[in-house]
Structures are given as C-alpha cells and as structure tokens.
Amino acid sequence: MNHAVGSRYELSTTTDEERELVRCRQEIARLKQLVVQLSELVLRNVTQNAEGRKPQSD
C-alpha cells in the first residue's frame, strides 16, 4: 500500500514538474519575442539617428 501512495506522489510531482517546465518554456518563448521586438526598436532608432546626423549637401 505504501508503494501505491509513493507512486501517486511521484506521479503528482512529475506532473507538477512537467507543468512548471511547460510554463518556463512558454515564458522563455515570450522573452525571446520581447528581445526580438526590442532589437527591432533599437535598430530603428539607430537608423533614424544615423539619418538625422547625415551631413546636408548644398
């Protein structure tokens, strides 16, 4: 009987760990997307600043 209780605990723990792993993977994917968006904003800003500093031709 103790074996059955132990197995249920292990199953529950594994399920909890798997849920946490899925949640972590989703969070990592969300953070990667934020990094991409931030990189795009930085690149756009750098490009606009570079265009603003171009010497004017007479």
C-alpha positions in Angstrom: 0.0 0.0 0.0 2.8 2.4 0.8 4.2 1.7 -2.7 0.9 2.9 -4.2 1.0 6.1 -2.2 4.6 6.7 -3.1 3.8 6.2 -6.8 0.9 8.7 -6.6 3.3 11.2 -5.0 5.9 10.6 -7.7 3.2 10.9 -10.4 1.9 14.2 -8.9 5.4 15.6 -8.5 6.3 14.6 -12.1 3.0 16.3 -13.3 3.8 19.4 -11.3 7.4 19.5 -12.7 6.1 19.0 -16.2 3.6 21.8 -15.8 6.4 24.0 -14.5 8.6 23.1 -17.4 5.8 23.9 -19.9 5.3 27.3 -18.1 9.0 28.0 -18.2 9.2 27.2 -21.9 6.3 29.5 -22.6 8.0 32.3 -20.6 11.2 31.7 -22.5 9.4 32.0 -25.8 7.7 35.2 -24.6 11.0 36.6 -23.5 12.6 35.7 -26.9 9.8 37.6 -28.6 10.4 40.6 -26.4 14.1 40.5 -27.3 13.3 40.5 -31.0 10.9 43.4 -30.6 13.4 45.4 -28.5 16.1 44.7 -31.1 13.8 46.0 -33.9 13.1 49.1 -31.9 16.8 49.7 -31.2 17.7 49.1 -34.9 15.0 51.5 -36.0 16.2 54.1 -33.5 19.8 53.8 -34.6 18.8 54.1 -38.2 16.8 57.2 -37.6 19.6 58.8 -35.6 22.1 58.0 -38.3 19.9 59.5 -40.9 19.4 62.6 -38.8 23.2 63.1 -38.5 23.9 62.8 -42.2 25.7 65.9 -43.5 23.4 68.1 -45.6 24.6 68.5 -49.2 24.5 72.1 -50.5 
